[in-house]
Each structure stands twice: as C-alpha cells, then as structure tokens.
Amino acid sequence: MYRQQWRQAPEQQREIKSFGWRIVHDYRYLSSNTVRKSIPMMRREDILDAMAGANWFSTMNLMSAYFQERMQDEGVKFTAFQAPNGLWEHLVLPMAVCNASYDAQVDI
C-alpha cells in the first residue's frame, strides 16, 4: 500500500494547484443522534464452523471501498446535502455515517 509523504523536502516543495472545489461532509452530528444497532460479536469457533468446507475469495477496491453499496430508495432522501450548485443526494452509502457498514457485515 502506498502512502504519500506528509512533508516534503524544501527543494521538492511547490505550490499545490487548485483543482476546483471539493465536497467534504461532517457526519458527526448525524451519527451522534443516530440510535446504533447492537450486534453481538460472534465467537471465533462459530465463524470457523460456519465456514468449514467453503472456499472464500475476496477482493476489495481500496480506492473506493466506502462507496460500493447502493442505498435503499427510501433512505436516499436522508443523505441530502446542499452544495454551491444545488441540492444533492447520495445514491450509495456515504463514508463515516453511523451504521453505514451494518448491511455489509450482515452478509458475512
């Protein structure tokens, strides 16, 4: 996995070009007012017993892993946000929303 350096040497520093505006969402308020779903942790032995005799193959796109699960139609209206060019809604689960990964965990 590649991680860009936080600081550069003085001879490498240059002005960073602007690529336009970026949308940054802060879901802390939404997550603090969300009733979290409680899921008991499965025992390791139960998981291994359930997987006995199965072949598991997994791949994950690390560049867009958070935006791969489609929202249910009735939940899209709750993800609305205002931007300079209008009102937008997420059609996939946004990153950092409380309980967002619950559906993905149920499938495991």
C-alpha positions as CSV (number, residue, x, y, z in Angstrom):
1,M,0.0,0.0,0.0
2,Y,1.4,3.4,-1.0
3,R,1.2,6.4,1.4
4,Q,2.2,9.8,0.2
5,Q,4.7,11.6,2.5
6,W,3.2,14.2,4.8
7,R,6.1,16.6,4.5
8,Q,8.4,17.2,1.5
9,A,12.0,18.3,1.4
10,P,12.4,22.1,0.8
11,E,13.7,21.6,-2.7
12,Q,10.6,19.4,-3.5
13,Q,8.0,21.9,-2.2
14,R,6.0,23.7,-4.8
15,E,2.7,25.4,-4.9
16,I,-0.2,23.0,-5.0
17,K,-2.6,23.7,-7.9
18,S,-6.3,24.0,-7.1
19,F,-8.5,21.5,-8.9
20,G,-11.8,23.2,-8.1
21,W,-13.9,22.9,-5.0
22,R,-14.2,19.7,-3.0
23,I,-17.2,18.4,-1.1
24,V,-16.4,17.5,2.5
25,H,-19.1,16.1,4.7
26,D,-19.1,16.1,8.5
27,Y,-21.5,13.3,9.7
28,R,-20.6,13.7,13.5
29,Y,-23.9,15.4,14.3
30,L,-25.9,12.9,12.3
31,S,-24.0,10.0,13.9
32,S,-24.4,11.4,17.5
33,N,-28.2,11.5,17.0
34,T,-28.5,8.0,15.5
35,V,-29.6,5.0,17.5
36,R,-26.9,2.5,16.9
37,K,-27.7,-1.1,16.1
38,S,-26.4,-3.5,18.6
39,I,-25.0,-6.7,17.0
40,P,-23.4,-9.3,19.3
41,M,-20.0,-10.4,18.3
42,M,-19.9,-14.0,17.0
43,R,-17.5,-16.4,18.6
44,R,-14.4,-17.3,16.6
45,E,-15.3,-21.0,16.8
46,D,-18.8,-20.4,15.4
47,I,-17.4,-18.5,12.5
48,L,-14.9,-21.2,11.6
49,D,-17.6,-23.9,11.9
50,A,-19.9,-21.9,9.6
51,M,-17.0,-21.6,7.0
52,A,-16.0,-25.2,7.2
53,G,-15.6,-26.7,3.7
54,A,-16.2,-23.4,2.0
55,N,-13.9,-21.6,-0.4
56,W,-13.7,-17.9,0.2
57,F,-12.3,-15.4,-2.4
58,S,-12.3,-11.7,-1.6
59,T,-11.2,-8.6,-3.4
60,M,-11.6,-5.0,-2.3
61,N,-11.0,-1.9,-4.3
62,L,-9.2,0.2,-1.7
63,M,-9.6,3.4,-3.6
64,S,-13.5,3.4,-3.5
65,A,-14.4,0.8,-0.9
66,Y,-16.7,3.1,1.1
67,F,-18.9,3.9,-1.9
68,Q,-19.7,0.5,-3.2
69,E,-23.0,-0.3,-1.5
70,R,-26.2,1.1,-3.0
71,M,-28.7,2.9,-0.7
72,Q,-32.2,1.7,-0.4
73,D,-34.6,4.1,-2.2
74,E,-36.4,5.2,1.0
75,G,-33.1,6.1,2.6
76,V,-31.8,8.3,-0.2
77,K,-33.7,11.4,1.0
78,F,-31.9,11.4,4.4
79,T,-28.5,11.8,2.7
80,A,-29.3,15.2,1.1
81,F,-26.8,18.0,1.3
82,Q,-26.5,21.5,-0.1
83,A,-23.7,22.5,-2.5
84,P,-23.0,25.7,-4.3
85,N,-24.6,24.3,-7.4
86,G,-27.7,22.8,-5.9
87,L,-29.1,20.1,-3.7
88,W,-27.6,16.6,-4.0
89,E,-28.3,13.2,-2.6
90,H,-26.1,10.1,-2.1
91,L,-27.2,7.0,-4.1
92,V,-24.5,4.9,-2.3
93,L,-23.6,4.7,1.4
94,P,-21.5,7.7,2.3
95,M,-18.3,7.2,4.2
96,A,-18.4,7.9,8.0
97,V,-22.2,7.6,8.6
98,C,-23.1,5.7,11.7
99,N,-24.4,2.2,10.9
100,A,-23.4,2.5,7.3
101,S,-21.4,-0.7,7.2
102,Y,-24.1,-2.8,9.0
103,D,-25.5,-4.2,5.8
104,A,-22.1,-5.3,4.6
105,Q,-21.4,-7.0,8.0
106,V,-24.7,-9.0,7.8
107,D,-23.7,-10.7,4.6
108,I,-20.5,-12.1,6.1
